[in-house]
Amino acid sequence: MEVIQLENTVKVYKIGEVETRALDGVSLSIQEGEFTALVGPSGSGKTTMLQLMGCLDKPDSGAVIIKGQDVTRLNGNRRADLRREMIGFIFQFFALVPVLTAYENVELPLLLNNVGAKERRERSMALLEAVGLADRARHRPDQLSGGEQQRVAIARALAPHPLLVLADEPTANLDTENGAQAMEIMQRLNQETGTAFIFATHDPRVVAYARRVVKLLDGQIVDGGEIVQ
């Protein structure tokens, strides 16, 4: 079943008199359970595509369809609701709330979604256990290593049971060992939960984990990739 589709999406950025077509008529369909890498040089459109998929921005033309609904037709509040309920994010710089513990960071999206206290605790602790950090639940981000912070971010992204997790250069600030560990955790959780993962990366070591590789160049898809089971 399709989780998300881009249909002839165009995104143009204008700085002064200069226009850049960050995406130029891109169409892409992502199925449930995919583990897909977006690759291409800087400026190829990877991050813009993630922003459109994540309802963080709207295309200038074309459609972004999530579970059969064209989200470009929704107002800002409804797009924010959909983003909170259906999409998880993993960022290059972790983006944890510094004053909250690891547990509280994972719990935060559940609070925003009005999940009850008992379920919040069970889900948050189960995810911290899944990423190997149950014993670090009460530590704040500044008490965690970079690899541990990214594992908390992975747990947080999965807390609301999203349809889709979007990861932008998720290993860029990790060394080789911690990067591999983060990818192995995402791969395992993808297989266990069926949640689709899409990640943008320059790192061929990260691409090796993907079951589908989509190649972009100058705002267009030059190779849509085949899903490898």
Secondary structure, 3 states (H helix, E strand, C coil): CEEEEEEEEEEEEEECCEEEEEEEEEEEEEECCCEEEEECCCCCCHHHHHHHHCCCCCCCEEEEEECCEEHHHCCHHHHHHHHHHHEEEECCCCCCCCCCCHHHHHHHHHHHCCCCHHHHHHHHHHHHHHCCCHHHCCCCHHHCCHHHHHHHHHHHHHCCCCCEEEEECCCCCCCHHHHHHHHHHHHHHHHHHCCEEEEECCCHHHHCCCCEEEEEECCEEEECCCCCC
